[in-house]
Amino acid sequence: MISLFKKKEAPVYPADTATSRDGRPIVFTFFKHASLAVDFDGRRIYVDPVGEYADYAHLPKADAVLVTHSHYDHLDRAAVELLMTPATAVVCDKTSAEAFDFDCYTMVPGAMAEPLDGIRVEAVAAYNTTEGHLQFHPREREDCGYVLTLGGTRVYIAGDSEPTPEMRSLEGIDIAFLPVNQPYTMTVDQAAEAVRALRPAIFYPYHYGEVEQITDLDRLAREVAGLTEMRVRPME
C-alpha cells in the first residue's frame, strides 16, 4: 500500500559559514529576532529558541540550548522541550532556570561552563544603562550574554544589552551578535560604540526591530565601515 502522506521535510533557513581559528567550519543558522543556531564539530547549539520564529519540531535536536533571559521573545519552554533529548545541555540565566524542572547550567555574569566537550561558554552581564530604560533589563536581575569558544574562535552573543563596562572589556572577540533596537537595547550609535570596543572581524546586528521600530541599518553600516564586516541577516 502506498502512503498518501509524506513526512514533512525540515524547513530551510538562511545560514552563513565561518572558519574557526583551528580550521573547522562554524555554521550559523538564522531564524528571527534573537533565535539562531550554531553548528560546530558535529554539535548543534540553539540560542533563545522561540516557537514563533521557527518550526523547531522539524529541526535537528539540540546538543545544547542557551537562554539569555526570561523575556517571552527569548525564553519559550515549549520550544526548548521540542529540541531536547536526554543528553541536551541547557545553559541559562538564573531567572530563566526557574522555568525548568530539570537541571540546567545556571549562569551568572562572569561564570564559565563547558556544557559540551571542547566548547566553552562564558556568561557576560547584559543590562540597560540609559536612564529611563533601566527597567527593561535591570542589572540586578543578572541577565546574560554568552561568549562561545569554538575551535579557538570567540563568538559573542550579547543578549539584550546596551554597551556596558563588562561588554567593552571583552577581548579577542572574532564574531559578535549585537542587539540594535529601541527602546529596549542599543541605538545605532551605541552599537557602533560596541563594535569599536570589541573589534570583531564579523558583526551581525540582530534583534533589530521591525516596521515602526526598524533600525537604520544603512546608517549603522556607515558607522562601522572599516572596523568590521557587517552582515545583515533576517533577524528583525
C-alpha positions in Angstrom: 0.0 0.0 0.0 1.4 3.4 -1.0 1.0 6.1 1.7 -0.5 9.3 0.5 1.2 11.2 3.3 4.7 12.4 3.1 6.9 13.1 6.0 7.3 16.8 6.4 10.8 17.9 5.4 12.9 20.0 7.7 12.4 23.7 6.9 15.4 25.6 5.4 16.6 28.8 6.9 19.3 31.3 5.9 22.8 30.2 7.0 26.4 31.5 7.0 29.6 29.6 7.4 32.8 30.9 9.1 36.0 29.1 9.8 37.3 28.7 13.3 40.9 29.5 14.2 41.8 25.9 14.1 40.3 25.5 10.6 36.9 23.9 11.3 33.6 25.3 9.9 31.2 27.2 12.2 27.7 27.4 10.7 25.2 30.0 11.9 21.5 29.4 11.0 19.2 32.5 11.4 15.6 32.1 12.4 14.4 35.5 13.5 14.9 38.2 16.2 17.3 36.6 18.7 16.8 33.0 17.7 19.6 31.3 15.9 21.6 28.0 15.8 25.3 27.4 15.8 26.7 24.1 14.4 30.3 23.2 15.2 32.2 19.9 15.3 29.0 17.8 14.8 27.1 19.5 17.6 24.1 21.9 17.3 23.6 24.7 19.8 20.4 26.7 19.7 20.2 30.3 21.2 17.0 31.7 22.6 14.7 29.3 20.6 11.1 30.7 20.4 8.4 28.8 18.6 7.0 31.9 16.9 10.3 32.2 14.9 11.0 28.6 13.7 9.5 25.2 13.2 11.5 23.5 15.9 9.5 20.3 15.7 11.1 19.6 12.3 14.6 20.8 13.0 17.6 18.8 14.3 17.6 18.1 18.1 19.8 20.2 20.3 23.1 19.2 21.8 22.8 22.4 23.9 20.4 25.3 24.3 21.4 28.7 25.5 18.9 31.1 27.0 19.9 34.7 27.7 17.0 35.9 29.8 13.4 35.3 30.7 11.5 37.7 28.4 8.9 36.0 26.1 10.9 36.7 23.0 13.9 34.8 24.3 12.5 32.1 26.7 10.0 29.6 25.3 9.9 26.5 27.4 7.8 24.6 24.8 10.4 25.3 22.1 13.2 24.2 24.3 11.4 21.0 25.1 10.8 20.3 21.4 14.6 20.4 20.9 15.7 18.4 23.8 17.0 14.8 24.1 18.0 13.2 27.4 21.6 14.4 26.6 20.8 18.0 25.8 22.5 20.6 28.0 20.5 23.8 28.8 22.5 26.8 29.7 20.6 29.8 31.1 20.5 32.8 33.4 19.2 32.2 36.9 15.7 33.7 36.3 15.1 31.5 33.2 16.3 28.5 35.2 13.2 28.8 37.4 11.0 27.9 34.4 12.6 24.5 34.1 12.1 21.4 36.3 15.3 19.8 35.3 19.0 20.6 36.0 20.5 23.4 33.9 23.8 25.1 33.8 22.6 28.1 35.7 24.8 31.1 34.8 25.5 34.4 36.4 27.8 37.1 34.8 31.4 36.0 34.9 30.6 32.3 35.2 32.1 29.8 32.8 30.8 26.3 31.8 31.7 23.6 29.3 28.3 22.0 28.5 29.8 20.1 25.6 33.2 18.6 25.3 35.6 21.2 23.9 33.0 24.0 23.8 33.3 26.7 26.5 30.6 29.2 27.4 31.3 32.4 29.3 28.4 34.5 30.7 28.6 38.2 30.3 26.4 40.8 32.1 23.6 42.1 29.9 21.6 45.1 31.1 20.4 48.6 30.3 22.5 51.7 31.2 20.4 54.6 29.8 18.2 56.5 32.3 14.6 55.8 31.6 15.4 52.3 30.1 16.8 50.6 33.2 13.6 48.8 33.9 13.8 46.8 30.6 16.8 44.7 31.6 17.9 45.7 35.1 21.4 44.9 36.1 20.4 43.2 39.4 18.4 40.5 37.5 21.7 39.3 36.1 20.6 38.5 32.5 23.4 37.1 30.4 25.0 37.3 27.1 27.4 34.5 26.1 30.9 34.1 24.6 31.3 30.7 22.9 34.8 29.5 22.3 34.7 27.2 19.2 38.0 25.9 17.9 39.7 28.9 19.3 37.2 31.4 17.8 35.3 33.6 20.2 31.7 34.2 19.3 29.9 36.8 21.4 26.0 36.7 21.5 25.1 39.7 23.6 21.5 39.0 24.5 19.6 42.2 25.4 22.1 44.8 26.5 23.4 48.2 26.0 27.2 48.8 25.9 28.3 48.0 29.4 31.8 48.0 31.0 31.7 44.2 31.0 31.0 44.2 27.3 33.7 46.8 26.5 36.3 44.8 28.4 35.9 41.6 26.4 39.0 40.7 24.5 39.6 38.6 21.4 36.1 38.6 20.1 36.0 37.3 16.5 32.3 37.3 15.7 29.7 39.5 17.5 25.9 39.4 17.6 24.7 42.8 19.0 21.0 43.8 19.6 20.1 47.0 18.0 16.5 48.2 18.7 14.9 50.9 20.7 14.0 51.5 23.4 15.0 48.1 24.7 18.6 47.6 23.6 21.2 49.6 21.6 20.8 52.6 19.5 22.8 52.7 16.2 25.4 54.9 17.9 25.7 52.5 20.8 26.1 49.5 18.5 28.9 51.4 16.7 30.5 52.1 20.0 30.3 48.4 21.0 31.9 47.5 17.6 34.7 50.0 18.2 35.4 48.4 21.6 35.2 44.8 20.5 36.7 45.0 17.0 35.1 41.7 15.8 36.1 40.5 12.3 32.4 39.9 11.7 29.4 41.8 13.2 25.8 40.6 13.0 23.2 43.1 14.1 20.3 41.2 15.5 17.0 41.8 17.4 16.8 44.9 15.3 13.1 45.6 15.3 10.6 45.8 12.5 8.0 48.2 10.9 7.8 51.4 13.0 10.8 50.4 15.2 13.1 49.2 12.4 16.7 50.2 13.0 18.5 52.3 10.4 20.9 49.5 9.3 22.3 51.6 6.5 23.5 54.3 8.9 24.9 51.5 11.1 26.8 50.1 8.2 28.3 53.5 7.5 29.3 54.0 11.2 31.2 50.7 11.3 32.7 50.7 7.8 36.4 49.9 8.0 36.1 48.4 11.5 34.4 45.1 10.8 32.5 43.1 8.2 28.8 43.8 9.0 26.5 41.1 7.8 22.8 41.8 7.8 20.6 38.7 8.0 16.8 38.3 8.6 17.0 38.9 12.4 14.3 41.6 12.7 
